[in-house]
Amino acid sequence: MNTPEKGAIVKEIRKAFEEGILPEAGVKLMAENKPVKKLFDLSQLGTSWF
């Protein structure tokens, strides 16, 4: 099966990551773990946010 994981773009992203030239946004894509999500207390916002 030909999936994006085996495509030319992903290969170039991996190559740039290995060479250390991938921009910060791309480095986040290559992280082994997702960043921890911040939770917000919406009850403190009142009703003006919607």
mmCIF file of the N, C-alpha and C atoms, coordinates in Angstrom:
data_MODEL
# 
_entry.id   MODEL 
# 
loop_
_atom_site.group_PDB 
_atom_site.id 
_atom_site.type_symbol 
_atom_site.label_atom_id 
_atom_site.label_alt_id 
_atom_site.label_comp_id 
_atom_site.label_asym_id 
_atom_site.label_entity_id 
_atom_site.label_seq_id 
_atom_site.pdbx_PDB_ins_code 
_atom_site.Cartn_x 
_atom_site.Cartn_y 
_atom_site.Cartn_z 
_atom_site.occupancy 
_atom_site.B_iso_or_equiv 
_atom_site.pdbx_formal_charge 
_atom_site.auth_seq_id 
_atom_site.auth_comp_id 
_atom_site.auth_asym_id 
_atom_site.auth_atom_id 
_atom_site.pdbx_PDB_model_num 
ATOM 1   N N  . MET A 1 1  ? 0.840   -1.171 0.000  1.00 0.00 ? 1  MET A N  1 
ATOM 2   C CA . MET A 1 1  ? 0.000   0.000  0.000  1.00 0.00 ? 1  MET A CA 1 
ATOM 3   C C  . MET A 1 1  ? 0.893   1.244  0.000  1.00 0.00 ? 1  MET A C  1 
ATOM 4   N N  . ASN A 1 2  ? 0.543   2.208  -0.799 1.00 0.00 ? 2  ASN A N  1 
ATOM 5   C CA . ASN A 1 2  ? 1.290   3.453  -0.872 1.00 0.00 ? 2  ASN A CA 1 
ATOM 6   C C  . ASN A 1 2  ? 0.627   4.471  0.060  1.00 0.00 ? 2  ASN A C  1 
ATOM 7   N N  . THR A 1 3  ? 1.238   4.684  1.216  1.00 0.00 ? 3  THR A N  1 
ATOM 8   C CA . THR A 1 3  ? 0.685   5.616  2.198  1.00 0.00 ? 3  THR A CA 1 
ATOM 9   C C  . THR A 1 3  ? 1.585   6.836  2.313  1.00 0.00 ? 3  THR A C  1 
ATOM 10  N N  . PRO A 1 4  ? 1.074   7.932  2.884  1.00 0.00 ? 4  PRO A N  1 
ATOM 11  C CA . PRO A 1 4  ? 1.904   9.123  3.063  1.00 0.00 ? 4  PRO A CA 1 
ATOM 12  C C  . PRO A 1 4  ? 3.171   8.851  3.871  1.00 0.00 ? 4  PRO A C  1 
ATOM 13  N N  . GLU A 1 5  ? 3.145   7.862  4.759  1.00 0.00 ? 5  GLU A N  1 
ATOM 14  C CA . GLU A 1 5  ? 4.325   7.531  5.559  1.00 0.00 ? 5  GLU A CA 1 
ATOM 15  C C  . GLU A 1 5  ? 5.504   7.104  4.692  1.00 0.00 ? 5  GLU A C  1 
ATOM 16  N N  . LYS A 1 6  ? 5.217   6.570  3.528  1.00 0.00 ? 6  LYS A N  1 
ATOM 17  C CA . LYS A 1 6  ? 6.278   6.110  2.630  1.00 0.00 ? 6  LYS A CA 1 
ATOM 18  C C  . LYS A 1 6  ? 6.528   7.099  1.498  1.00 0.00 ? 6  LYS A C  1 
ATOM 19  N N  . GLY A 1 7  ? 5.818   8.212  1.511  1.00 0.00 ? 7  GLY A N  1 
ATOM 20  C CA . GLY A 1 7  ? 5.910   9.192  0.437  1.00 0.00 ? 7  GLY A CA 1 
ATOM 21  C C  . GLY A 1 7  ? 7.166   10.043 0.497  1.00 0.00 ? 7  GLY A C  1 
ATOM 22  N N  . ALA A 1 8  ? 7.405   10.763 -0.577 1.00 0.00 ? 8  ALA A N  1 
ATOM 23  C CA . ALA A 1 8  ? 8.597   11.590 -0.721 1.00 0.00 ? 8  ALA A CA 1 
ATOM 24  C C  . ALA A 1 8  ? 8.644   12.719 0.305  1.00 0.00 ? 8  ALA A C  1 
ATOM 25  N N  . ILE A 1 9  ? 7.502   13.303 0.617  1.00 0.00 ? 9  ILE A N  1 
ATOM 26  C CA . ILE A 1 9  ? 7.484   14.423 1.564  1.00 0.00 ? 9  ILE A CA 1 
ATOM 27  C C  . ILE A 1 9  ? 7.925   13.965 2.950  1.00 0.00 ? 9  ILE A C  1 
ATOM 28  N N  . VAL A 1 10 ? 7.387   12.852 3.410  1.00 0.00 ? 10 VAL A N  1 
ATOM 29  C CA . VAL A 1 10 ? 7.746   12.345 4.735  1.00 0.00 ? 10 VAL A CA 1 
ATOM 30  C C  . VAL A 1 10 ? 9.222   11.956 4.764  1.00 0.00 ? 10 VAL A C  1 
ATOM 31  N N  . LYS A 1 11 ? 9.719   11.402 3.680  1.00 0.00 ? 11 LYS A N  1 
ATOM 32  C CA . LYS A 1 11 ? 11.144  11.055 3.619  1.00 0.00 ? 11 LYS A CA 1 
ATOM 33  C C  . LYS A 1 11 ? 12.015  12.296 3.753  1.00 0.00 ? 11 LYS A C  1 
ATOM 34  N N  . GLU A 1 12 ? 11.618  13.380 3.112  1.00 0.00 ? 12 GLU A N  1 
ATOM 35  C CA . GLU A 1 12 ? 12.384  14.630 3.199  1.00 0.00 ? 12 GLU A CA 1 
ATOM 36  C C  . GLU A 1 12 ? 12.303  15.237 4.598  1.00 0.00 ? 12 GLU A C  1 
ATOM 37  N N  . ILE A 1 13 ? 11.137  15.129 5.226  1.00 0.00 ? 13 ILE A N  1 
ATOM 38  C CA . ILE A 1 13 ? 10.991  15.625 6.600  1.00 0.00 ? 13 ILE A CA 1 
ATOM 39  C C  . ILE A 1 13 ? 11.914  14.847 7.531  1.00 0.00 ? 13 ILE A C  1 
ATOM 40  N N  . ARG A 1 14 ? 11.940  13.538 7.397  1.00 0.00 ? 14 ARG A N  1 
ATOM 41  C CA . ARG A 1 14 ? 12.823  12.713 8.241  1.00 0.00 ? 14 ARG A CA 1 
ATOM 42  C C  . ARG A 1 14 ? 14.293  13.038 7.987  1.00 0.00 ? 14 ARG A C  1 
ATOM 43  N N  . LYS A 1 15 ? 14.640  13.241 6.732  1.00 0.00 ? 15 LYS A N  1 
ATOM 44  C CA . LYS A 1 15 ? 16.022  13.576 6.376  1.00 0.00 ? 15 LYS A CA 1 
ATOM 45  C C  . LYS A 1 15 ? 16.427  14.907 7.008  1.00 0.00 ? 15 LYS A C  1 
ATOM 46  N N  . ALA A 1 16 ? 15.557  15.918 6.905  1.00 0.00 ? 16 ALA A N  1 
ATOM 47  C CA . ALA A 1 16 ? 15.844  17.228 7.493  1.00 0.00 ? 16 ALA A CA 1 
ATOM 48  C C  . ALA A 1 16 ? 15.938  17.129 9.014  1.00 0.00 ? 16 ALA A C  1 
ATOM 49  N N  . PHE A 1 17 ? 15.107  16.296 9.619  1.00 0.00 ? 17 PHE A N  1 
ATOM 50  C CA . PHE A 1 17 ? 15.154  16.102 11.069 1.00 0.00 ? 17 PHE A CA 1 
ATOM 51  C C  . PHE A 1 17 ? 16.493  15.499 11.483 1.00 0.00 ? 17 PHE A C  1 
ATOM 52  N N  . GLU A 1 18 ? 16.925  14.475 10.774 1.00 0.00 ? 18 GLU A N  1 
ATOM 53  C CA . GLU A 1 18 ? 18.199  13.822 11.077 1.00 0.00 ? 18 GLU A CA 1 
ATOM 54  C C  . GLU A 1 18 ? 19.377  14.770 10.892 1.00 0.00 ? 18 GLU A C  1 
ATOM 55  N N  . GLU A 1 19 ? 19.275  15.673 9.922  1.00 0.00 ? 19 GLU A N  1 
ATOM 56  C CA . GLU A 1 19 ? 20.348  16.629 9.658  1.00 0.00 ? 19 GLU A CA 1 
ATOM 57  C C  . GLU A 1 19 ? 20.286  17.840 10.585 1.00 0.00 ? 19 GLU A C  1 
ATOM 58  N N  . GLY A 1 20 ? 19.205  17.952 11.356 1.00 0.00 ? 20 GLY A N  1 
ATOM 59  C CA . GLY A 1 20 ? 19.064  19.051 12.298 1.00 0.00 ? 20 GLY A CA 1 
ATOM 60  C C  . GLY A 1 20 ? 18.677  20.373 11.655 1.00 0.00 ? 20 GLY A C  1 
ATOM 61  N N  . ILE A 1 21 ? 18.086  20.327 10.470 1.00 0.00 ? 21 ILE A N  1 
ATOM 62  C CA . ILE A 1 21 ? 17.719  21.561 9.771  1.00 0.00 ? 21 ILE A CA 1 
ATOM 63  C C  . ILE A 1 21 ? 16.206  21.753 9.671  1.00 0.00 ? 21 ILE A C  1 
ATOM 64  N N  . LEU A 1 22 ? 15.470  20.918 10.366 1.00 0.00 ? 22 LEU A N  1 
ATOM 65  C CA . LEU A 1 22 ? 14.010  21.012 10.336 1.00 0.00 ? 22 LEU A CA 1 
ATOM 66  C C  . LEU A 1 22 ? 13.560  22.164 11.235 1.00 0.00 ? 22 LEU A C  1 
ATOM 67  N N  . PRO A 1 23 ? 12.657  23.027 10.756 1.00 0.00 ? 23 PRO A N  1 
ATOM 68  C CA . PRO A 1 23 ? 12.155  24.125 11.592 1.00 0.00 ? 23 PRO A CA 1 
ATOM 69  C C  . PRO A 1 23 ? 11.444  23.594 12.839 1.00 0.00 ? 23 PRO A C  1 
ATOM 70  N N  . GLU A 1 24 ? 11.270  24.462 13.824 1.00 0.00 ? 24 GLU A N  1 
ATOM 71  C CA . GLU A 1 24 ? 10.680  24.059 15.104 1.00 0.00 ? 24 GLU A CA 1 
ATOM 72  C C  . GLU A 1 24 ? 9.326   23.375 14.944 1.00 0.00 ? 24 GLU A C  1 
ATOM 73  N N  . ALA A 1 25 ? 8.491   23.883 14.062 1.00 0.00 ? 25 ALA A N  1 
ATOM 74  C CA . ALA A 1 25 ? 7.168   23.276 13.851 1.00 0.00 ? 25 ALA A CA 1 
ATOM 75  C C  . ALA A 1 25 ? 7.307   21.840 13.348 1.00 0.00 ? 25 ALA A C  1 
ATOM 76  N N  . GLY A 1 26 ? 8.284   21.588 12.506 1.00 0.00 ? 26 GLY A N  1 
ATOM 77  C CA . GLY A 1 26 ? 8.510   20.243 11.995 1.00 0.00 ? 26 GLY A CA 1 
ATOM 78  C C  . GLY A 1 26 ? 9.069   19.315 13.050 1.00 0.00 ? 26 GLY A C  1 
ATOM 79  N N  . VAL A 1 27 ? 9.901   19.861 13.931 1.00 0.00 ? 27 VAL A N  1 
ATOM 80  C CA . VAL A 1 27 ? 10.463  19.057 15.016 1.00 0.00 ? 27 VAL A CA 1 
ATOM 81  C C  . VAL A 1 27 ? 9.338   18.547 15.913 1.00 0.00 ? 27 VAL A C  1 
ATOM 82  N N  . LYS A 1 28 ? 8.324   19.371 16.128 1.00 0.00 ? 28 LYS A N  1 
ATOM 83  C CA . LYS A 1 28 ? 7.178   18.944 16.937 1.00 0.00 ? 28 LYS A CA 1 
ATOM 84  C C  . LYS A 1 28 ? 6.463   17.766 16.280 1.00 0.00 ? 28 LYS A C  1 
ATOM 85  N N  . LEU A 1 29 ? 6.408   17.747 14.961 1.00 0.00 ? 29 LEU A N  1 
ATOM 86  C CA . LEU A 1 29 ? 5.780   16.626 14.253 1.00 0.00 ? 29 LEU A CA 1 
ATOM 87  C C  . LEU A 1 29 ? 6.563   15.334 14.442 1.00 0.00 ? 29 LEU A C  1 
ATOM 88  N N  . MET A 1 30 ? 7.863   15.457 14.620 1.00 0.00 ? 30 MET A N  1 
ATOM 89  C CA . MET A 1 30 ? 8.722   14.286 14.737 1.00 0.00 ? 30 MET A CA 1 
ATOM 90  C C  . MET A 1 30 ? 8.874   13.796 16.176 1.00 0.00 ? 30 MET A C  1 
ATOM 91  N N  . ALA A 1 31 ? 8.289   14.485 17.139 1.00 0.00 ? 31 ALA A N  1 
ATOM 92  C CA . ALA A 1 31 ? 8.417   14.110 18.545 1.00 0.00 ? 31 ALA A CA 1 
ATOM 93  C C  . ALA A 1 31 ? 7.820   12.726 18.782 1.00 0.00 ? 31 ALA A C  1 
ATOM 94  N N  . GLU A 1 32 ? 8.438   11.990 19.686 1.00 0.00 ? 32 GLU A N  1 
ATOM 95  C CA . GLU A 1 32 ? 7.933   10.655 20.002 1.00 0.00 ? 32 GLU A CA 1 
ATOM 96  C C  . GLU A 1 32 ? 6.637   10.729 20.807 1.00 0.00 ? 32 GLU A C  1 
ATOM 97  N N  . ASN A 1 33 ? 6.488   11.780 21.605 1.00 0.00 ? 33 ASN A N  1 
ATOM 98  C CA . ASN A 1 33 ? 5.301   11.952 22.434 1.00 0.00 ? 33 ASN A CA 1 
ATOM 99  C C  . ASN A 1 33 ? 4.629   13.271 22.102 1.00 0.00 ? 33 ASN A C  1 
ATOM 100 N N  . LYS A 1 34 ? 3.323   13.296 22.243 1.00 0.00 ? 34 LYS A N  1 
ATOM 101 C CA . LYS A 1 34 ? 2.587   14.539 22.050 1.00 0.00 ? 34 LYS A CA 1 
ATOM 102 C C  . LYS A 1 34 ? 2.802   15.421 23.278 1.00 0.00 ? 34 LYS A C  1 
ATOM 103 N N  . PRO A 1 35 ? 2.779   16.742 23.090 1.00 0.00 ? 35 PRO A N  1 
ATOM 104 C CA . PRO A 1 35 ? 2.914   17.626 24.251 1.00 0.00 ? 35 PRO A CA 1 
ATOM 105 C C  . PRO A 1 35 ? 1.693   17.524 25.162 1.00 0.00 ? 35 PRO A C  1 
ATOM 106 N N  . VAL A 1 36 ? 1.906   17.814 26.435 1.00 0.00 ? 36 VAL A N  1 
ATOM 107 C CA . VAL A 1 36 ? 0.814   17.789 27.396 1.00 0.00 ? 36 VAL A CA 1 
ATOM 108 C C  . VAL A 1 36 ? -0.135  18.937 27.083 1.00 0.00 ? 36 VAL A C  1 
ATOM 109 N N  . LYS A 1 37 ? -1.408  18.631 27.059 1.00 0.00 ? 37 LYS A N  1 
ATOM 110 C CA . LYS A 1 37 ? -2.410  19.660 26.775 1.00 0.00 ? 37 LYS A CA 1 
ATOM 111 C C  . LYS A 1 37 ? -2.705  20.450 28.043 1.00 0.00 ? 37 LYS A C  1 
ATOM 112 N N  . LYS A 1 38 ? -2.844  21.753 27.876 1.00 0.00 ? 38 LYS A N  1 
ATOM 113 C CA . LYS A 1 38 ? -3.208  22.599 28.999 1.00 0.00 ? 38 LYS A CA 1 
ATOM 114 C C  . LYS A 1 38 ? -4.727  22.666 29.074 1.00 0.00 ? 38 LYS A C  1 
ATOM 115 N N  . LEU A 1 39 ? -5.243  22.537 30.275 1.00 0.00 ? 39 LEU A N  1 
ATOM 116 C CA . LEU A 1 39 ? -6.679  22.613 30.484 1.00 0.00 ? 39 LEU A CA 1 
ATOM 117 C C  . LEU A 1 39 ? -7.028  23.976 31.075 1.00 0.00 ? 39 LEU A C  1 
ATOM 118 N N  . PHE A 1 40 ? -8.144  24.506 30.681 1.00 0.00 ? 40 PHE A N  1 
ATOM 119 C CA . PHE A 1 40 ? -8.573  25.810 31.158 1.00 0.00 ? 40 PHE A CA 1 
ATOM 120 C C  . PHE A 1 40 ? -9.890  25.673 31.898 1.00 0.00 ? 40 PHE A C  1 
ATOM 121 N N  . ASP A 1 41 ? -10.049 26.463 32.938 1.00 0.00 ? 41 ASP A N  1 
ATOM 122 C CA . ASP A 1 41 ? -11.289 26.486 33.696 1.00 0.00 ? 41 ASP A CA 1 
ATOM 123 C C  . ASP A 1 41 ? -12.229 27.482 33.026 1.00 0.00 ? 41 ASP A C  1 
ATOM 124 N N  . LEU A 1 42 ? -13.124 26.989 32.205 1.00 0.00 ? 42 LEU A N  1 
ATOM 125 C CA . LEU A 1 42 ? -14.029 27.852 31.447 1.00 0.00 ? 42 LEU A CA 1 
ATOM 126 C C  . LEU A 1 42 ? -15.038 28.572 32.331 1.00 0.00 ? 42 LEU A C  1 
ATOM 127 N N  . SER A 1 43 ? -15.263 28.063 33.532 1.00 0.00 ? 43 SER A N  1 
ATOM 128 C CA . SER A 1 43 ? -16.229 28.718 34.416 1.00 0.00 ? 43 SER A CA 1 
ATOM 129 C C  . SER A 1 43 ? -15.740 30.094 34.855 1.00 0.00 ? 43 SER A C  1 
ATOM 130 N N  . GLN A 1 44 ? -14.447 30.341 34.779 1.00 0.00 ? 44 GLN A N  1 
ATOM 131 C CA . GLN A 1 44 ? -13.898 31.635 35.176 1.00 0.00 ? 44 GLN A CA 1 
ATOM 132 C C  . GLN A 1 44 ? -14.020 32.676 34.066 1.00 0.00 ? 44 GLN A C  1 
ATOM 133 N N  . LEU A 1 45 ? -14.388 32.268 32.869 1.00 0.00 ? 45 LEU A N  1 
ATOM 134 C CA . LEU A 1 45 ? -14.484 33.201 31.752 1.00 0.00 ? 45 LEU A CA 1 
ATOM 135 C C  . LEU A 1 45 ? -15.794 33.971 31.720 1.00 0.00 ? 45 LEU A C  1 
ATOM 136 N N  . GLY A 1 46 ? -16.795 33.487 32.411 1.00 0.00 ? 46 GLY A N  1 
ATOM 137 C CA . GLY A 1 46 ? -18.103 34.132 32.356 1.00 0.00 ? 46 GLY A CA 1 
ATOM 138 C C  . GLY A 1 46 ? -18.778 33.827 31.032 1.00 0.00 ? 46 GLY A C  1 
ATOM 139 N N  . THR A 1 47 ? -19.677 34.702 30.613 1.00 0.00 ? 47 THR A N  1 
ATOM 140 C CA . THR A 1 47 ? -20.418 34.458 29.377 1.00 0.00 ? 47 THR A CA 1 
ATOM 141 C C  . THR A 1 47 ? -19.939 35.315 28.221 1.00 0.00 ? 47 THR A C  1 
ATOM 142 N N  . SER A 1 48 ? -18.933 36.136 28.435 1.00 0.00 ? 48 SER A N  1 
ATOM 143 C CA . SER A 1 48 ? -18.491 37.049 27.376 1.00 0.00 ? 48 SER A CA 1 
ATOM 144 C C  . SER A 1 48 ? -17.656 36.363 26.295 1.00 0.00 ? 48 SER A C  1 
ATOM 145 N N  . TRP A 1 49 ? -17.259 35.126 26.500 1.00 0.00 ? 49 TRP A N  1 
ATOM 146 C CA . TRP A 1 49 ? -16.394 34.449 25.531 1.00 0.00 ? 49 TRP A CA 1 
ATOM 147 C C  . TRP A 1 49 ? -17.165 33.825 24.372 1.00 0.00 ? 49 TRP A C  1 
ATOM 148 N N  . PHE A 1 50 ? -18.483 33.738 24.455 1.00 0.00 ? 50 PHE A N  1 
ATOM 149 C CA . PHE A 1 50 ? -19.241 33.151 23.341 1.00 0.00 ? 50 PHE A CA 1 
ATOM 150 C C  . PHE A 1 50 ? -20.286 34.050 22.794 1.00 0.00 ? 50 PHE A C  1 
# 
